[in-house]
Amino acid sequence: MGKYLRTLKPLLDDEEHRKVAMLVEKFSEEGGLGRKLQLYLLDRREKTDNWAYEYWLNDMYLNYKESIMINSNPGMVFPPKKFTTILDVARFTARLIDAALNHKDILNRKDLPIEKATSREPGQPLCMAQYYRILGCCRIPGKIRDSQYIAEYKNDCDHPSEHIIVLCRNQQYCIPVQAGDRGRLNEDEICAQLLYILDDAPCQANVVPLGILTGWKRALWAEAREDLMREERNRRNLELIAKSLLMVCLDEALPTIFNCRLQKGGQGYSTGNRDESNLAHQMIHGGGSQCNSANRWFDKTVQLVISGDGACGLCYEHSMAEGVAVIQLIENLWNHAESLPPSSDVPSTSGSHLPPPERLEWIVEAMDLKRIQDASEVVDNLVKDLDFQVFRYTGYGKEFIKSCKVSPDVYIQLALQLAYYKLYGKLTATYESASTRRFLLGRVDCIRSASLEALEWVMAMSQPKEETDYDIGNKKVTFHLVSDDRKLELWKSAVEMQTKEMVDNILGQGIDIHLLGLREAAKETSPTAASPLPELFSDPSYRLANKFLLSTSQVATSTDSFMGYGPVEPDGYGASYNPKKDHVIFCLSAFWSSEVTSTSRFAQSLEESLNVMHALLNRPITGN
């Protein structure tokens, strides 16, 4: 409760904070409600593998009612490939699928090495559960709450059956890539199956773009799915999709309207006339109903996206696993495919005995078509509203930051605080994910970067550059400079607090999951479902503390790839960052419909903030 009050200090005025302090005191007092709820959680801990996991999963993902496209699913962009023929597309994709089958073999044997913490009590084993929830898994929409289909791993047979779903021109094709009676398809055989799809899909008429429904609001998609399942053929199709190892989306290129309107920073890579921001739009949402958004199944954990013009990447459903686990897998697939020598050989005839991939055919009625039309409208509006840009800051990277004896993550978090303050003259509740994998089934807790120490530092950094006299009425007021030495003192305090907040979270001493647990315990122990929540959780300060207008995360990659996502609030920003040796890749997102946000202005403020931080920390040492 003490940490909660400190969290609110930079966000509330003194009177508002005094009111919350009284609520906290009442909640925490001896014999009070908070103590009873704490005992409830301690009892729950003894009866479950992880007392918080179900609470967290439901609150973070499965209770979410809006579209998960943009609002939840991240997109990952890889450097574009140079495809010259359709065979190049099929060959590279076949190699990715082949590598995924190799990885699934490891999972089936439960042979994935257990990772260990490398810092802050190094050597502690890390929970690997989410690594087993990536391949073969799927989110299932629900009218009240979503659920998850999680694959079982069986090592009781040499060749467990596996299939993938390939989407092309808004159609779904099933390829059995491994079967008990004939073993596993080789690269040539997978390539031949993909070539068939690339040839067949453009010839189909009257295609039903069913995948667009997965980008709709969750309850509406759940209702549509329920109606579809009344037909046995549709039920089988949906089961094939849910249980597929992964999905491959063979896409068309996006038009240049998705290029960043106001590009800021280094340009990075591009393909044709498409820039990095355009590529990110393709991976996050597909470009709308007239482009590739129906060539998706947003519920599926892994959707590999391969475009004929060389754009490559991933769209992934977030409820199963964190970015670190997904990135590790996808980078392994990419490295495998890239390590093999280029091949323009036509697949051998060894696969000619195989039946062609099955195109999934759906039985749809007028109501289904109306729903597809309605979902398309919702998806198109979401796509049009996304203000997204990839900003490569090239002034310096983690090499300089480490020379300042500061963690790159801490440094960039404080840069984001300074950038936000420069724009809005205040701080906001900030979310940064912190891994809690030292605990069984642990996922993440929230590093809250908007500390009182950060506020004092950003205020000092935002003072005028020189002493200035202002005439206010009949009085002359002088604003005095904050010295660089004082700024450095405040910087060190902010770094110390941010570092402590980070370490507390990864060691299980964050406040957000604990607060969530107390809130859910209050619901479960209340006399009736309609009983009001404790005042601590119904007070506006609790909503303010959880209104994350800055939703951030470090998404480090070993390749020159990056991952981005949408904001979590209508007037908020999404900000992922990927520190490299001599530069930092930021993926910034907002909504055009907001009157207060702009990724272009935020990128400008971020660039200025990183520059002044460099000047402060790199200045010549004066004095004796």
C-alpha positions in Angstrom: 0.0 0.0 0.0 2.9 2.3 0.7 4.3 1.6 -2.8 0.8 2.3 -4.3 0.7 5.7 -2.6 4.2 6.5 -4.0 3.0 5.5 -7.4 0.1 7.9 -7.3 2.2 10.8 -5.9 3.3 12.2 -9.4 -0.2 11.7 -10.8 -2.4 13.4 -8.2 -2.6 16.8 -6.6 -2.0 17.1 -2.8 -5.7 17.0 -1.9 -6.5 14.0 -4.1 -3.5 12.2 -2.7 -4.6 12.9 0.9 -8.0 11.3 0.1 -6.4 8.2 -1.3 -4.0 8.0 1.7 -7.1 7.8 4.0 -8.6 5.1 1.8 -5.4 3.1 2.0 -5.2 3.5 5.8 -8.7 2.3 6.2 -8.2 -0.7 3.8 -4.9 -1.7 5.5 -5.7 -1.2 9.2 -5.6 -4.1 11.6 -8.7 -6.2 11.2 -9.7 -4.3 8.1 -10.9 -5.6 4.8 -7.4 -5.6 3.2 -6.0 -7.9 5.8 -8.9 -10.4 5.3 -8.4 -10.3 1.6 -4.7 -10.9 2.1 -5.5 -14.1 4.1 -7.7 -15.2 1.3 -4.9 -14.9 -1.2 -2.5 -16.7 1.1 -4.9 -19.6 1.3 -5.3 -19.6 -2.5 -1.5 -19.7 -2.9 -1.5 -23.1 -1.0 -4.1 -24.6 -3.3 -2.9 -23.5 -6.7 0.3 -23.6 -8.8 0.2 -19.8 -9.1 -2.4 -17.9 -7.2 -2.2 -15.0 -9.6 -2.1 -16.6 -13.0 -5.8 -17.0 -13.7 -6.6 -13.5 -12.4 -3.9 -12.0 -14.5 -4.7 -13.9 -17.7 -8.4 -13.0 -17.5 -7.8 -9.4 -16.6 -5.0 -8.8 -19.2 -6.5 -10.8 -22.1 -9.4 -13.1 -21.9 -11.9 -10.6 -20.5 -11.1 -8.1 -23.2 -14.1 -7.2 -25.3 -12.7 -5.1 -28.2 -10.9 -6.3 -31.3 -7.6 -7.9 -30.5 -6.2 -6.7 -33.9 -4.1 -3.6 -33.2 -5.3 -3.4 -29.6 -3.6 -6.6 -28.4 -1.8 -8.5 -31.2 1.8 -7.3 -31.9 3.4 -7.4 -35.3 7.0 -8.3 -36.1 9.0 -7.1 -39.1 12.0 -8.9 -40.6 14.4 -7.4 -43.2 12.6 -7.9 -46.6 13.7 -10.8 -48.8 14.6 -10.5 -52.5 12.1 -12.8 -54.1 12.4 -12.9 -57.9 9.9 -15.8 -58.6 7.0 -17.4 -57.0 9.2 -20.4 -56.4 11.5 -18.2 -54.2 8.4 -17.5 -52.0 7.5 -21.1 -51.7 11.0 -22.3 -51.1 11.7 -19.8 -48.3 8.3 -20.5 -46.6 8.9 -24.2 -46.8 12.2 -23.8 -44.9 10.4 -21.9 -42.2 7.8 -24.6 -41.8 10.5 -27.3 -41.8 12.3 -25.5 -39.0 9.0 -25.2 -37.1 8.6 -29.0 -37.3 12.1 -29.4 -35.9 11.2 -27.2 -33.0 8.0 -29.1 -32.4 10.0 -32.3 -32.2 12.0 -30.7 -29.3 8.8 -29.7 -27.6 7.3 -33.1 -28.0 10.3 -34.6 -26.2 10.2 -31.9 -23.5 13.8 -31.3 -24.4 13.8 -27.5 -24.3 16.6 -26.4 -22.1 15.6 -24.6 -18.9 16.8 -21.0 -19.0 18.4 -19.4 -16.0 18.4 -15.8 -14.7 21.6 -14.0 -15.7 21.4 -11.1 -13.3 19.7 -10.1 -10.0 20.2 -13.4 -8.1 21.6 -15.1 -11.2 21.2 -18.8 -11.8 17.5 -19.1 -10.7 15.6 -21.3 -13.2 13.0 -19.6 -15.3 9.6 -21.0 -16.0 9.4 -22.4 -19.5 5.6 -23.0 -19.6 4.9 -20.3 -22.2 7.4 -21.7 -24.6 5.1 -24.8 -24.9 2.1 -22.6 -25.6 3.2 -21.1 -28.9 2.9 -23.8 -31.6 -0.4 -25.6 -32.0 -2.4 -23.1 -29.8 -5.3 -20.8 -30.4 -7.5 -18.2 -28.6 -11.2 -19.0 -28.8 -13.7 -16.1 -28.6 -16.4 -16.2 -25.9 -19.5 -14.1 -25.4 -18.5 -13.4 -21.8 -14.9 -14.4 -21.7 -12.5 -15.9 -24.2 -10.8 -19.2 -23.7 -7.6 -20.9 -25.0 -7.0 -24.1 -26.9 -3.6 -25.4 -25.8 -1.9 -28.2 -27.6 -1.0 -31.4 -25.8 2.6 -32.7 -26.2 2.7 -36.4 -26.7 5.9 -38.4 -26.9 4.2 -41.7 -27.2 4.6 -42.0 -31.0 7.4 -41.3 -33.4 5.4 -39.2 -35.8 2.5 -37.3 -34.2 0.2 -35.9 -36.7 0.8 -32.2 -37.6 -0.8 -29.9 -40.0 -0.5 -26.2 -40.9 -3.1 -23.7 -42.3 -2.0 -21.6 -45.2 -4.0 -18.4 -46.1 -3.8 -17.1 -49.6 -6.2 -14.6 -51.2 -8.5 -14.8 -48.1 -8.8 -18.6 -48.4 -7.6 -21.3 -45.9 -5.7 -24.4 -47.1 -4.8 -27.3 -44.9 -1.4 -29.1 -45.4 -0.8 -32.3 -43.4 3.0 -31.8 -42.8 3.4 -34.9 -40.7 1.3 -38.0 -40.4 1.6 -41.3 -38.5 1.2 -43.4 -41.6 3.7 -41.7 -43.9 6.0 -39.6 -41.7 7.0 -36.0 -42.2 7.0 -34.0 -45.5 10.5 -32.9 -46.6 11.3 -29.4 -47.8 10.6 -30.2 -51.4 7.2 -31.7 -50.6 6.2 -28.7 -48.5 7.4 -26.4 -51.3 5.3 -28.3 -53.9 2.2 -28.0 -51.7 2.8 -24.2 -51.3 3.3 -23.8 -55.1 -0.1 -25.5 -55.6 -1.8 -23.0 -53.2 -0.1 -20.0 -54.9 -1.4 -21.3 -58.3 -4.9 -22.3 -57.1 -5.9 -19.4 -54.9 -6.1 -16.7 -57.6 -8.4 -19.0 -59.7 -11.1 -19.3 -57.0 -14.3 -17.2 -57.4 -16.9 -16.1 -54.8 -14.4 -16.3 -51.9 -15.9 -15.8 -48.5 -13.4 -13.6 -46.5 -14.2 -15.4 -43.2 -10.9 -14.5 -41.5 -12.1 -10.9 -41.2 -14.4 -12.0 -38.4 -11.4 -12.7 -36.1 -10.7 -8.9 -36.1 -14.2 -8.1 -34.9 -15.3 -7.4 -31.3 -14.9 -10.6 -29.3 -18.5 -11.2 -28.3 -19.7 -10.6 -31.8 -17.1 -12.9 -33.2 -18.1 -15.5 -30.6 -21.7 -15.3 -31.6 -20.8 -15.6 -35.3 -18.5 -18.6 -34.6 -21.3 -20.3 -32.6 -23.7 -20.0 -35.5 -21.0 -21.3 -38.0 -20.5 -24.3 -35.9 -24.0 -25.6 -36.4 -22.7 -27.0 -39.7 -20.5 -30.0 -39.4 -18.1 -28.9 -42.2 -17.6 -25.5 -40.5 -17.0 -27.2 -37.1 -14.3 -29.3 -38.7 -12.7 -26.3 -40.4 -12.6 -24.3 -37.1 -11.1 -27.3 -35.3 -8.4 -27.7 -38.0 -7.5 -24.0 -37.6 -7.4 -24.1 -33.8 -5.2 -27.2 -33.7 -2.9 -26.3 -36.6 0.8 -26.0 -35.8 0.8 -22.5 -37.1 -0.6 -20.3 -39.9 1.2 -19.0 -43.0 -0.3 -15.9 -44.6 0.8 -15.5 -48.2 0.1 -11.8 -48.7 -0.2 -9.1 -51.3 1.9 -6.0 -50.9 0.3 -3.0 -49.1 -0.2 0.3 -51.0 2.1 3.2 -50.2 -0.7 5.0 -48.3 0.6 3.0 -45.3 4.0 4.7 -45.5 4.7 6.9 -42.5 3.1 10.3 -43.2 5.9 12.2 -41.4 8.9 10.0 -41.2 11.3 10.8 -38.4 14.8 9.4 -37.9 16.8 6.9 -39.8 14.9 5.3 -42.7 16.0 1.7 -42.0 15.1 -0.8 -44.7 12.3 -0.8 -47.3 11.0 -2.9 -50.1 10.1 -1.1 -53.4 8.4 2.1 -52.4 7.3 0.8 -49.0 9.0 2.0 -45.9 9.4 0.3 -42.5 6.2 1.7 -41.1 4.3 0.3 -44.1 5.8 -3.1 -43.4 4.8 -2.9 -39.7 1.2 -2.0 -40.7 1.1 -5.2 -42.8 2.2 -7.4 -39.9 0.0 -5.8 -37.3 -3.3 -5.7 -39.2 -2.9 -6.6 -42.9 -4.1 -3.3 -44.3 -7.9 -3.7 -44.1 -10.6 -5.7 -45.8 -9.4 -4.7 -49.3 -5.8 -5.8 -48.6 -4.8 -8.6 -46.2 -6.9 -8.3 -43.0 -9.1 -11.2 -44.1 -6.0 -13.2 -45.0 -5.5 -13.6 -41.2 -6.8 -15.5 -38.3 -6.0 -13.1 -35.4 -6.9 -15.8 -32.8 -3.9 -17.9 -33.9 -0.8 -17.7 -31.8 1.6 -17.7 -34.7 0.9 -16.3 -38.1 4.0 -16.1 -40.4 3.4 -13.4 -43.0 5.2 -13.7 -46.3 4.5 -11.2 -49.1 5.3 -11.7 -52.7 7.3 -8.4 -52.8 9.6 -9.7 -50.1 8.0 -8.3 -46.9 8.3 -10.9 -44.1 7.2 -11.0 -40.5 4.8 -12.2 -37.9 1.4 -11.4 -36.3 0.9 -13.1 -33.0 -1.9 -13.5 -30.5 -0.5 -12.3 -27.1 -2.5 -14.3 -24.5 -0.3 -17.5 -24.8 3.2 -16.0 -24.4 5.3 -12.9 -24.1 7.3 -11.4 -26.9 10.7 -12.9 -25.7 9.5 -16.5 -26.1 7.9 -15.8 -29.5 10.8 -13.8 -30.8 13.3 -16.5 -29.8 11.3 -19.1 -31.8 10.7 -17.0 -34.9 14.3 -15.9 -35.0 15.4 -19.5 -34.9 13.1 -20.3 -37.8 14.4 -17.4 -39.8 18.1 -18.1 -39.0 17.5 -21.7 -40.2 15.9 -20.7 -43.4 18.6 -18.0 -44.1 21.5 -20.4 -43.3 20.6 -22.7 -46.1 22.1 -22.0 -49.6 19.7 -20.2 -52.0 17.8 -22.6 -54.2 15.8 -21.9 -57.3 15.4 -25.6 -58.0 11.9 -26.8 -58.9 10.8 -29.3 -56.2 11.5 -32.9 -57.3 8.7 -35.2 -58.3 9.0 -37.0 -54.9 5.9 -35.2 -53.7 3.8 -35.9 -56.8 2.2 -38.8 -55.0 0.7 -36.5 -52.3 -2.8 -35.2 -52.6 -3.0 -31.5 -53.1 -3.7 -29.3 -50.0 -7.4 -29.2 -48.9 -9.1 -25.9 -49.5 -11.4 -25.3 -46.6 -14.9 -24.6 -47.8 -17.5 -23.0 -45.6 -21.2 -23.2 -45.5 -22.5 -19.6 -44.9 -25.9 -18.1 -44.8 -27.1 -14.5 -45.4 -26.6 -13.7 -41.7 -22.9 -14.8 -41.9 -22.3 -12.6 -44.9 -23.9 -9.6 -43.1 -21.6 -10.2 -40.2 -18.6 -10.3 -42.5 -19.7 -7.0 -43.9 -20.1 -5.5 -40.4 -16.8 -6.9 -39.2 -15.1 -5.5 -42.4 -16.4 -2.0 -41.5 -15.0 -2.2 -37.9 -11.7 -3.6 -39.1 -11.3 -0.9 -41.8 -12.0 1.9 -39.3 -9.5 0.5 -36.9 -6.9 0.3 -39.6 -7.5 3.8 -40.8 -7.2 5.1 -37.2 -3.8 3.7 -36.4 -1.1 6.3 -36.4 2.1 4.2 -36.5 5.7 5.0 -37.2 9.0 3.2 -36.9 11.6 5.7 -35.6 15.2 4.8 -35.7 17.2 7.0 -33.4 20.7 7.0 -34.8 22.5 9.4 -32.4 23.8 6.6 -30.3 22.8 3.2 -28.9 23.4 0.9 -26.0 27.2 1.1 -26.2 27.1 4.7 -25.1 24.4 4.0 -22.5 26.4 1.2 -20.9 29.4 3.5 -20.8 27.3 5.7 -18.5 26.9 2.8 -16.1 23.2 2.7 -16.7 21.0 -0.2 -17.8 19.7 0.6 -21.4 16.2 -0.3 -20.3 16.3 2.2 -17.4 17.9 4.8 -19.6 15.2 4.5 -22.4 12.4 4.4 -19.9 13.5 7.8 -18.5 13.9 9.2 -22.0 10.3 8.2 -22.6 9.2 10.1 -19.4 11.1 13.2 -20.5 9.6 13.0 -24.0 6.1 12.8 -22.6 6.7 15.6 -20.1 8.1 17.9 -22.8 4.8 17.4 -24.8 2.3 17.5 -22.0 3.9 19.2 -19.0 3.0 16.2 -16.7 3.7 12.5 -16.4 1.2 9.7 -16.9 0.8 6.2 -15.6 3.3 4.2 -17.6 3.3 0.4 -18.1 6.4 -1.5 -18.8 6.3 -5.3 -18.8 8.7 -7.0 -16.3 9.2 -10.8 -16.6 8.2 -12.8 -13.5 9.4 -16.1 -14.9 11.3 -16.9 -11.8 7.9 -18.1 -10.5 5.9 -21.1 -11.8 3.6 -19.9 -14.6 4.9 -16.4 -14.1 4.4 -14.0 -17.0 4.8 -10.2 -16.3 4.1 -7.6 -13.7 4.2 -3.8 -14.3 7.2 -1.6 -14.0 5.8 1.9 -13.2 8.3 4.4 -14.6 6.4 7.6 -13.7 8.1 8.0 -10.3 8.4 11.1 -8.2 12.2 11.0 -8.8 11.6 10.9 -12.6 9.2 13.8 -12.3 11.7 16.0 -10.5 14.4 15.1 -13.1 12.2 15.8 -16.1 11.1 19.1 -14.6 14.7 20.1 -14.2 15.6 19.0 -17.7 12.7 21.0 -19.2 13.7 24.4 -17.6 14.6 27.3 -20.0 18.1 27.1 -21.5 19.0 30.4 -19.9 17.8 32.6 -17.1 14.8 34.5 -18.4 12.9 37.5 -17.0 9.2 37.5 -17.6 6.8 40.5 -17.0 3.8 39.2 -15.2 1.4 42.1 -14.5 3.6 44.8 -12.9 6.1 42.3 -11.6 9.3 41.0 -13.2 9.8 37.3 -12.4 13.1 35.5 -13.0 13.3 31.8 -13.8 16.6 30.5 -12.5 18.5 27.8 -14.2 18.9 24.4 -12.7 22.6 23.6 -12.8 23.9 20.6 -14.7 25.4 19.3 -11.5 21.9 19.4 -10.0 20.4 17.8 -13.1 22.9 15.0 -12.7 22.0 14.5 -9.0 18.3 14.2 -10.0 19.2 11.9 -12.8 21.1 9.6 -10.5 18.1 9.5 -8.1 15.7 8.8 -11.0 18.0 6.0 -12.3 18.2 4.5 -8.8 14.5 4.5 -8.4 13.8 3.1 -11.8 16.4 0.3 -11.3 14.8 -0.5 -7.9 11.4 -0.7 -9.5 12.6 -3.0 -12.2 14.4 -5.3 -9.8 11.5 -5.4 -7.3 9.2 -6.5 -10.2 11.3 -9.3 -11.5 11.8 -10.6 -8.0 8.1 -10.7 -7.4 7.7 -7.4 -5.4 5.7 -5.4 -7.9 2.3 -4.0 -6.8 0.0 -4.5 -9.8 -0.6 -8.2 -9.6 -1.0 -8.1 -5.9 -3.5 -5.2 -6.2 -5.3 -7.2 -8.9 -5.4 -10.2 -6.5 -6.9 -8.2 -3.7 -9.5 -6.7 -6.0 -10.5 -10.1 -7.4 -10.5 -11.6 -3.9 -13.0 -8.9 -2.9 -15.3 -9.9 -5.7 -15.1 -13.6 -4.8 -15.7 -13.0 -1.1 -18.5 -10.4 -1.5 -22.0 -11.5 -0.4 -23.5 -11.0 -3.8 -22.3 -10.4 -7.4 -23.8 -7.0 -7.3 -21.9 -5.9 -4.1 -19.8 -2.8 -4.6 -16.0 -3.1 -4.7 -14.0 -1.7 -1.8 -13.7 2.0 -2.1 -10.0 1.8 -2.8 -10.8 0.1 -6.1 -13.9 2.3 -7.0 -12.1 5.6 -6.3 -11.2 7.5 -9.5 -7.5 7.4 -8.4 -7.4 3.6 -9.1 -8.7 4.1 -12.7 -6.1 6.9 -13.1 -3.3 4.6 -11.8 -4.3 2.0 -14.4 -4.9 4.3 -17.3 -1.7 3.7 -19.1 -1.3 6.5 -21.6 2.2 5.2 -22.1 2.3 1.4 -22.8 5.9 0.4 -23.3 8.2 -2.6 -23.5 11.7 -3.5 -24.5 11.6 -5.9 -27.4 15.2 -6.9 -28.0 16.0 -9.0 -31.1 19.3 -10.6 -32.2 18.4 -9.9 -35.9 17.7 -6.5 -37.5 14.0 -7.1 -36.8 11.5 -5.2 -34.6 8.1 -5.6 -33.0 5.4 -3.1 -32.5 1.8 -2.8 -31.2 -1.1 -0.4 -30.8 -1.9 1.8 -27.8 -4.0 0.5 -24.9 -6.0 3.8 -24.4 -7.7 6.0 -27.0 -5.5 9.0 -26.0 -2.4 6.9 -25.3 0.8 5.8 -27.0 2.3 2.4 -27.6 6.1 2.5 -27.5 8.2 -0.6 -28.0 12.0 -0.2 -28.3 14.9 -2.3 -29.4 18.3 -1.1 -28.3 21.1 -1.9 -30.8 24.8 -1.2 -30.5 24.8 2.3 -32.1 21.1 3.1 -32.5 17.6 2.4 -31.0 14.6 1.2 -33.0 11.3 2.6 -31.6 7.9 1.5 -32.8 5.5 4.3 -31.8 1.7 4.1 -32.1 -1.3 6.3 -31.4 -4.7 6.9 -32.9 -5.5 9.6 -35.5 -8.9 10.1 -33.8 -7.2 11.4 -30.7 -6.9 15.1 -30.5 -4.0 15.0 -28.1 -1.6 12.3 -29.5 0.7 12.3 -32.5 3.5 9.8 -33.1 5.4 12.4 -35.2 5.4 14.9 -32.3 6.3 12.2 -29.9 9.2 11.0 -32.1 10.4 14.6 -32.3 10.2 15.0 -28.5 11.9 11.6 -28.0 14.8 12.6 -30.3 15.3 15.9 -28.5 15.2 14.1 -25.1 17.8 11.6 -26.1 20.0 14.3 -27.5 19.9 16.5 -24.3 20.5 13.4 -22.2 23.6 12.6 -24.2 24.8 16.3 -23.8 24.2 16.1 -20.0 26.0 12.8 -19.5 28.8 13.4 -22.0 29.7 16.9 -20.9 33.3 17.7 -19.9 34.1 17.4 -16.2 34.9 20.7 -14.6 36.3 21.8 -11.3 39.0 20.2 -9.1 
